[in-house]
Amino acid sequence: MSSREATVQGEFHAGATDARALLERDGGLESYDAVLVEGRSPTLVVRELTLGYAAFLMGYVTLMWVQAAVARVRGRTEAGATLREAADRADAAFHDRIDADTATVYEMVPTPARYLFGAWLVSLLAVAVVAGLNRPLLVVLSLSVPYLYTTLAIVFVKVSADARASYMADRIDDLAAERSYDRVAVLCGDAHRTAVGEALEEREWSVTTHRTRHPLGRLFRW
């Protein structure tokens, strides 16, 4: 059995339920060397600003804004601060940037798929213009194109090879090797939970995973 252990908690990003679950389970964070979180810090990176990547960034920022707005309404910001503070009190290291940055996620999508997503959405918008769609609806559709493009790209990465999960597992493994962590708690999107756990097991970790407790997360299996 591996001497390195990871507890992977799936999270519904717009709720505080799963951060609390991590704090409450097994007496808190005192038994962990580190707490590693999918994303609490900005990860917007520009290496080459192509038209496709500009649209991807616009959609990504929109997604972050919606998530932050929901989080603020539901008190999620306080939960994030509590998690870091709890890690400090437990003398556990806290890392909030184990996920890939935006440029890396975009590069995980094959070029043909990027063109296909863009062409399909632009064609849909063109059909709406030709069909004389009601102006307010046309504006909404136009503003939604970058968001839809980003969503398609992220979903593609998830269903094709789950490259983000592999990236996060590599990041966790590298940090553990670099800083001698033997037992870590991981909080990541519930959609990545199983894949992150499996990727860590491939890297000779002993892994326990927990599904999100959030009702919407369980309903949609995010």
C-alpha positions as a LaTeX table, in Angstrom:
\begin{tabular}{lrrr}
\hline
Residue & $x$ (\AA) & $y$ (\AA) & $z$ (\AA) \\
\hline
Met1 & 0.00 & 0.00 & 0.00 \\
Ser2 & 1.25 & 3.48 & $-0.86$ \\
Ser3 & 2.53 & 5.64 & 1.97 \\
Arg4 & 1.05 & 8.71 & 0.29 \\
Glu5 & $-2.65$ & 9.33 & 0.86 \\
Ala6 & $-5.06$ & 11.76 & $-0.78$ \\
Thr7 & $-8.65$ & 12.59 & 0.14 \\
Val8 & $-10.40$ & 14.06 & $-2.91$ \\
Gln9 & $-13.58$ & 16.01 & $-2.18$ \\
Gly10 & $-15.79$ & 16.81 & $-5.16$ \\
Glu11 & $-17.10$ & 20.37 & $-5.16$ \\
Phe12 & $-20.04$ & 22.28 & $-6.61$ \\
His13 & $-18.16$ & 25.50 & $-7.30$ \\
Ala14 & $-20.93$ & 27.98 & $-6.50$ \\
Gly15 & $-21.70$ & 26.56 & $-3.06$ \\
Ala16 & $-19.93$ & 26.33 & 0.29 \\
Thr17 & $-21.26$ & 22.85 & 1.15 \\
Asp18 & $-18.23$ & 20.88 & 0.04 \\
Ala19 & $-15.62$ & 23.17 & 1.59 \\
Arg20 & $-17.47$ & 22.69 & 4.89 \\
Ala21 & $-17.52$ & 18.93 & 4.32 \\
Leu22 & $-13.74$ & 18.93 & 4.04 \\
Leu23 & $-13.47$ & 20.91 & 7.27 \\
Glu24 & $-15.88$ & 18.67 & 9.17 \\
Arg25 & $-14.72$ & 15.25 & 7.99 \\
Asp26 & $-12.37$ & 13.20 & 10.22 \\
Gly27 & $-11.87$ & 15.97 & 12.73 \\
Gly28 & $-10.79$ & 18.70 & 10.32 \\
Leu29 & $-7.51$ & 19.34 & 8.54 \\
Glu30 & $-5.06$ & 18.54 & 11.36 \\
Ser31 & $-4.12$ & 15.16 & 9.87 \\
Tyr32 & $-3.16$ & 16.62 & 6.47 \\
Asp33 & 0.16 & 18.04 & 5.35 \\
Ala34 & $-1.50$ & 20.21 & 2.72 \\
Val35 & $-4.83$ & 21.35 & 1.28 \\
Leu36 & $-4.87$ & 21.67 & $-2.51$ \\
Val37 & $-7.74$ & 23.43 & $-4.26$ \\
Glu38 & $-8.66$ & 23.45 & $-7.95$ \\
Gly39 & $-9.07$ & 27.21 & $-8.22$ \\
Arg40 & $-9.21$ & 30.16 & $-5.87$ \\
Ser41 & $-6.66$ & 32.34 & $-7.67$ \\
Pro42 & $-6.85$ & 33.99 & $-11.12$ \\
Thr43 & $-5.48$ & 31.80 & $-13.91$ \\
Leu44 & $-5.94$ & 34.09 & $-16.93$ \\
Val45 & $-2.87$ & 33.81 & $-19.15$ \\
Val46 & $-2.24$ & 35.24 & $-22.64$ \\
Arg47 & 0.54 & 33.67 & $-24.67$ \\
Glu48 & $-0.88$ & 34.26 & $-28.15$ \\
Leu49 & $-4.04$ & 36.33 & $-28.59$ \\
Thr50 & $-5.77$ & 34.70 & $-31.55$ \\
Leu51 & $-9.43$ & 35.34 & $-32.40$ \\
Gly52 & $-10.41$ & 31.95 & $-30.99$ \\
Tyr53 & $-8.49$ & 32.44 & $-27.76$ \\
Ala54 & $-9.93$ & 35.96 & $-27.36$ \\
Ala55 & $-13.44$ & 34.46 & $-27.61$ \\
Phe56 & $-12.44$ & 31.72 & $-25.17$ \\
Leu57 & $-11.16$ & 34.30 & $-22.65$ \\
Met58 & $-14.34$ & 36.38 & $-22.96$ \\
Gly59 & $-16.43$ & 33.30 & $-22.24$ \\
Tyr60 & $-14.15$ & 32.20 & $-19.41$ \\
Val61 & $-14.35$ & 35.60 & $-17.72$ \\
Thr62 & $-18.14$ & 35.52 & $-18.10$ \\
Leu63 & $-18.21$ & 32.08 & $-16.49$ \\
Met64 & $-16.00$ & 33.30 & $-13.63$ \\
Trp65 & $-18.20$ & 36.37 & $-13.15$ \\
Val66 & $-21.41$ & 34.29 & $-12.97$ \\
Gln67 & $-19.74$ & 31.90 & $-10.53$ \\
Ala68 & $-18.45$ & 34.78 & $-8.38$ \\
Ala69 & $-21.86$ & 36.48 & $-8.38$ \\
Val70 & $-23.61$ & 33.30 & $-7.25$ \\
Ala71 & $-20.85$ & 32.68 & $-4.71$ \\
Arg72 & $-21.24$ & 36.15 & $-3.21$ \\
Val73 & $-24.99$ & 35.72 & $-2.89$ \\
Arg74 & $-24.53$ & 32.35 & $-1.18$ \\
Gly75 & $-21.62$ & 33.35 & 1.04 \\
Arg76 & $-19.08$ & 31.21 & $-0.82$ \\
Thr77 & $-16.31$ & 33.83 & $-0.48$ \\
Glu78 & $-16.42$ & 33.44 & 3.29 \\
Ala79 & $-16.16$ & 29.65 & 2.91 \\
Gly80 & $-13.04$ & 30.03 & 0.78 \\
Ala81 & $-11.42$ & 32.27 & 3.37 \\
Thr82 & $-12.40$ & 29.84 & 6.12 \\
Leu83 & $-10.72$ & 26.95 & 4.30 \\
Arg84 & $-7.42$ & 28.82 & 4.06 \\
Glu85 & $-7.68$ & 29.96 & 7.68 \\
Ala86 & $-8.48$ & 26.42 & 8.82 \\
Ala87 & $-5.44$ & 25.11 & 6.94 \\
Asp88 & $-3.28$ & 27.75 & 8.65 \\
Arg89 & $-4.66$ & 26.79 & 12.07 \\
Ala90 & $-4.01$ & 23.11 & 11.34 \\
Asp91 & $-0.46$ & 23.93 & 10.22 \\
Ala92 & $-1.24$ & 22.53 & 6.77 \\
Ala93 & 0.08 & 24.17 & 3.62 \\
Phe94 & $-2.57$ & 25.72 & 1.34 \\
His95 & $-2.30$ & 25.73 & $-2.47$ \\
Asp96 & $-5.09$ & 27.29 & $-4.51$ \\
Arg97 & $-3.71$ & 27.05 & $-8.03$ \\
Ile98 & $-3.43$ & 23.37 & $-8.97$ \\
Asp99 & $-5.62$ & 23.69 & $-12.08$ \\
Ala100 & $-4.26$ & 24.56 & $-15.52$ \\
Asp101 & $-4.31$ & 28.20 & $-16.59$ \\
Thr102 & $-6.60$ & 29.36 & $-19.40$ \\
Ala103 & $-3.95$ & 29.16 & $-22.12$ \\
Thr104 & $-3.07$ & 25.59 & $-21.16$ \\
Val105 & $-6.73$ & 24.50 & $-21.09$ \\
Tyr106 & $-7.28$ & 26.07 & $-24.51$ \\
Glu107 & $-4.24$ & 24.27 & $-25.91$ \\
Met108 & $-5.69$ & 20.96 & $-24.70$ \\
Val109 & $-8.43$ & 21.34 & $-27.33$ \\
Pro110 & $-7.25$ & 20.12 & $-30.77$ \\
Thr111 & $-7.17$ & 22.86 & $-33.43$ \\
Pro112 & $-9.82$ & 21.15 & $-35.65$ \\
Ala113 & $-12.23$ & 21.06 & $-32.69$ \\
Arg114 & $-11.66$ & 24.78 & $-32.00$ \\
Tyr115 & $-12.51$ & 25.64 & $-35.62$ \\
Leu116 & $-15.54$ & 23.33 & $-35.54$ \\
Phe117 & $-16.94$ & 24.96 & $-32.38$ \\
Gly118 & $-16.36$ & 28.45 & $-33.79$ \\
Ala119 & $-17.82$ & 27.66 & $-37.21$ \\
Trp120 & $-20.94$ & 26.06 & $-35.71$ \\
Leu121 & $-21.63$ & 29.02 & $-33.42$ \\
Val122 & $-20.95$ & 31.65 & $-36.08$ \\
Ser123 & $-23.22$ & 29.73 & $-38.48$ \\
Leu124 & $-25.96$ & 29.69 & $-35.84$ \\
Leu125 & $-25.59$ & 33.44 & $-35.37$ \\
Ala126 & $-25.68$ & 34.01 & $-39.16$ \\
Val127 & $-28.89$ & 31.97 & $-39.46$ \\
Ala128 & $-30.42$ & 34.06 & $-36.66$ \\
Val129 & $-29.52$ & 37.29 & $-38.50$ \\
Val130 & $-30.90$ & 36.03 & $-41.83$ \\
Ala131 & $-34.07$ & 34.79 & $-40.14$ \\
Gly132 & $-34.64$ & 38.27 & $-38.71$ \\
Leu133 & $-34.60$ & 37.18 & $-35.09$ \\
Asn134 & $-36.06$ & 39.66 & $-32.62$ \\
Arg135 & $-33.37$ & 42.24 & $-31.80$ \\
Pro136 & $-33.17$ & 41.66 & $-28.01$ \\
Leu137 & $-32.87$ & 37.90 & $-28.62$ \\
Leu138 & $-30.22$ & 38.51 & $-31.27$ \\
Val139 & $-28.20$ & 40.62 & $-28.84$ \\
Val140 & $-28.44$ & 37.90 & $-26.18$ \\
Leu141 & $-27.37$ & 35.24 & $-28.70$ \\
Ser142 & $-24.43$ & 37.37 & $-29.88$ \\
Leu143 & $-23.21$ & 37.96 & $-26.33$ \\
Ser144 & $-23.61$ & 34.27 & $-25.55$ \\
Val145 & $-21.37$ & 33.04 & $-28.38$ \\
Pro146 & $-18.05$ & 33.39 & $-26.45$ \\
Tyr147 & $-19.60$ & 31.75 & $-23.38$ \\
Leu148 & $-20.91$ & 28.84 & $-25.48$ \\
Tyr149 & $-17.54$ & 28.52 & $-27.25$ \\
Thr150 & $-15.73$ & 28.30 & $-23.91$ \\
Thr151 & $-18.24$ & 25.81 & $-22.52$ \\
Leu152 & $-17.86$ & 23.55 & $-25.56$ \\
Ala153 & $-14.06$ & 23.70 & $-25.26$ \\
Ile154 & $-14.08$ & 22.86 & $-21.54$ \\
Val155 & $-16.59$ & 20.04 & $-22.01$ \\
Phe156 & $-14.50$ & 18.65 & $-24.89$ \\
Val157 & $-11.41$ & 18.52 & $-22.68$ \\
Lys158 & $-13.46$ & 16.76 & $-20.01$ \\
Val159 & $-15.03$ & 14.06 & $-22.19$ \\
Ser160 & $-12.13$ & 13.44 & $-24.58$ \\
Ala161 & $-9.23$ & 12.66 & $-22.25$ \\
Asp162 & $-9.83$ & 14.56 & $-19.02$ \\
Ala163 & $-6.53$ & 16.32 & $-19.54$ \\
Arg164 & $-7.28$ & 18.85 & $-16.79$ \\
Ala165 & $-7.58$ & 16.04 & $-14.25$ \\
Ser166 & $-4.23$ & 14.65 & $-15.35$ \\
Tyr167 & $-2.72$ & 18.13 & $-15.10$ \\
Met168 & $-4.06$ & 18.56 & $-11.55$ \\
Ala169 & $-2.78$ & 15.13 & $-10.53$ \\
Asp170 & 0.67 & 16.02 & $-11.88$ \\
Arg171 & 0.59 & 19.29 & $-9.96$ \\
Ile172 & $-0.41$ & 17.53 & $-6.73$ \\
Asp173 & 2.24 & 14.86 & $-7.24$ \\
Asp174 & 4.96 & 17.43 & $-7.99$ \\
Leu175 & 4.11 & 19.56 & $-4.95$ \\
Ala176 & 4.07 & 16.49 & $-2.72$ \\
Ala177 & 7.47 & 15.34 & $-3.98$ \\
Glu178 & 8.93 & 18.83 & $-3.76$ \\
Arg179 & 7.65 & 19.57 & $-0.24$ \\
Ser180 & 7.45 & 16.08 & 1.26 \\
Tyr181 & 3.66 & 15.88 & 1.64 \\
Asp182 & 2.48 & 12.38 & 2.59 \\
Arg183 & $-1.20$ & 13.12 & 3.24 \\
Val184 & $-3.18$ & 15.74 & 1.34 \\
Ala185 & $-6.76$ & 16.96 & 1.04 \\
Val186 & $-7.88$ & 17.93 & $-2.45$ \\
Leu187 & $-10.95$ & 20.05 & $-3.29$ \\
Cys188 & $-11.85$ & 20.01 & $-6.98$ \\
Gly189 & $-14.91$ & 20.21 & $-9.19$ \\
Asp190 & $-17.07$ & 17.11 & $-8.79$ \\
Ala191 & $-16.81$ & 16.51 & $-12.54$ \\
His192 & $-13.06$ & 15.96 & $-12.07$ \\
Arg193 & $-13.23$ & 14.04 & $-8.79$ \\
Thr194 & $-13.11$ & 10.49 & $-10.16$ \\
Ala195 & $-10.54$ & 11.24 & $-12.86$ \\
Val196 & $-8.25$ & 13.10 & $-10.44$ \\
Gly197 & $-8.48$ & 10.18 & $-8.03$ \\
Glu198 & $-7.67$ & 7.65 & $-10.75$ \\
Ala199 & $-4.78$ & 9.76 & $-12.03$ \\
Leu200 & $-3.33$ & 9.97 & $-8.51$ \\
Glu201 & $-3.68$ & 6.19 & $-8.09$ \\
Glu202 & $-1.69$ & 5.77 & $-11.30$ \\
Arg203 & 1.00 & 7.86 & $-9.59$ \\
Glu204 & 0.97 & 5.41 & $-6.64$ \\
Trp205 & $-1.24$ & 7.34 & $-4.25$ \\
Ser206 & $-3.81$ & 5.74 & $-1.95$ \\
Val207 & $-6.98$ & 7.71 & $-2.72$ \\
Thr208 & $-10.36$ & 8.20 & $-1.05$ \\
Thr209 & $-12.95$ & 10.23 & $-2.94$ \\
His210 & $-16.16$ & 11.87 & $-1.77$ \\
Arg211 & $-18.97$ & 13.13 & $-3.98$ \\
Thr212 & $-20.30$ & 16.65 & $-3.66$ \\
Arg213 & $-22.95$ & 17.12 & $-1.00$ \\
His214 & $-24.60$ & 20.00 & $-2.84$ \\
Pro215 & $-28.11$ & 19.08 & $-4.10$ \\
Leu216 & $-27.56$ & 20.66 & $-7.53$ \\
Gly217 & $-24.17$ & 19.02 & $-7.87$ \\
Arg218 & $-25.74$ & 15.64 & $-7.18$ \\
Leu219 & $-28.64$ & 16.34 & $-9.53$ \\
Phe220 & $-26.40$ & 17.24 & $-12.49$ \\
Arg221 & $-23.39$ & 15.15 & $-11.33$ \\
Trp222 & $-21.02$ & 18.11 & $-11.65$ \\
\hline
\end{tabular}
